[in-house]
Amino acid sequence: MKVAFTLGGDYNSFTVQLQYQRQQEVVIMTATAVHIHTVTGMLPPDKISHCQCHEHLFLAQAKPAQISPVLCIDDFGKTVQEIERYKLAGGSALVDAQPLGCGRMADALVDASLQTGLPIIASTGFHKLNFYWDNHWIHQYDEQRLTDIFVGELTEGMYINVDDSEPREQVAAKAGIIKTAVGPSGMVGSYVKCFAAAAEAAIRTGAPLQCHMEPNVDPLEIIRFFVERGVAPSSLYMCHLDRTHYDLALHEQVAHTGVYLEYDTIGRFKYHSDDSEAALIKHMIGKGYVRQLLLSLDTTRQRLHSYGGEIGLDYLLATFLPKLAAEGVSGDDIRQMTVWNPRKALAY
């Protein structure tokens, strides 16, 4: 059926007509053809419970680590300890949000999942372009070649050893989500071909997408770009809006499009307190958008217990969710944000 939505206000108003079949949630959740794609194989959505949709388990010594030492998470034993803490607190699955070519450790993700029994969803796609060396292949490849690489990672297997070399060697484990990222100046220059390749890969595979946002970049522009290329809003979640955009009206506009808003600055006190984060979440629940919210931590080395960091992967479960409950957020709403929404957001 034809679905239309209109976005108004001061943030680049636009109207988009979509042509796609929207199934009822109960049908989506029970259809046997719907799966979440983990590094150890396909998993029915109802096999996972609490899931954090934007974390970092491993980061190799690549360009991001040259930008900041907290962007190096490369000790297998310590990461396994962190995963075990997360599982003990009630964690059931998570997304590693590092795409290929800038520090992703695909082999380590597989080994950690097998050793701990935790389903891990890996990312293909691209990050901010300053996270790649100046002579990196991602700057040189055209849209079609990037599309083929993203599709290959989702359907055949992830590439390894691509931080300094072109994609040649693949492992059997597949990515399960497409990471995208906008730079501080917005979707300009080489970002356009990268976003177009990600959109085409999503259409060809049915894979969900996530988008790293930056301050002063209009999230509605990113949503419009994807939707005009045929990507369903329910296949996309926008990351970091809780630390990049503080206008509550904009958050409501973004949620109104049907995309997910991922609030992943919980416990990142250099940006804001947990009190203000809880207030944002309660505001959006009060406006009727609980079905559009995802919660995560966006961890770095500096914020992982096992690496000597401040909080740990279990912080959401052990500290922040009890805080929400104490402030009156219902158990049903908490489960919606941490169980039901991730099951839908991550499903093909």
C-alpha positions, 0 to 999 in steps of 0.5 A: 500500500502507499504510505505518505509522511510529512515532516514539518518545522524548521528542519528542511520540511519535506513530503515523501511517498513510499511504495512498500508493504507494511506488515503488522508487528505480530506478523513480522515477529512470527514470520519464519523468514525473518531473522537476525544475522549474527556472526555465527549464523541466522537467529530468529528474533525471539531467541534474543532478549536484552540487546544493545544495538551500538557497542564496540567490542574490538578495535584494532590499531588502525587510523581511529586509534591514531586519532584517540587511544580510547579507540583501541580495544584489542585484548581478546581476553579482556573483551571476553571478560566484558562480555561475560559481565554483560551476560551475567547482568542479563545481556542477550546479544549486541551489535558491534558497530565498527565497519570494515577498513577502520579497525574492525576485528571480524575474526575476533568477533567470531571467536568471542561469540563462540567462546561466550555464547553471546550472539554478536551482530557485526557491521559492514558499511563505512564510518567517518571518512577521517577514520581511514588513511588518506590512501585508503581504498574507500576514498578511491572506489566508486559507488558500484564497487562499494555496493558490491563489497557491502553486499558481499559482506552481508551475503558471503562473508566479511573481509579481513586485513582491509585496514591497509589493503584492498578487500580480497580475503573473506571469512565465512562469518557475515555482517548483519547490519550496514553502518553509515556515518556522516561527517561534521559537514554533512553528506558532501563529497565522497560521503554521497557515494558511500551513502548511496552504496549503503542504500543500494546494499540495504535494498538488495539484501534487506539488511537494516542500517544505522547512521552515526550522526554529528552535531549541526547535521540535519538527521531529516536530510539523511532519512530523506536520502534513504527513503527516496531510494526505497529504504523503509524507515523502519529499517533505519536507526539514527545514532547519538541524537542524545548528544548531537541534537538537543531540540526535543521537537526535532527528536519528535520529528525524527521519530514521526518518520518511523525510524528508530532513535538510538540513545547511546550516550548513557553513562557518557558524562562529558556530554550530559548526566544520566538525569538528563538522559532519563528526562529525554527518554521519559519525554519521548515515551510520554509523546508516544514514541516508545516503539521508536527508541533503542538504548545503548552505551557506544563503548570505548576502551575508556568505558569498559571495566575490563580495560580499566574503564569507567562503567562497562557493558553492564552499566545499562542493565545494572545501573541505568535501567533501574534508575528509569524504573525508579523514576516511573518508567514501566517494565513494559516500556523498558522491555519495549526499548531493550527487547522488542524494538531491537528484535524488529530493528535488527531483523531482515 
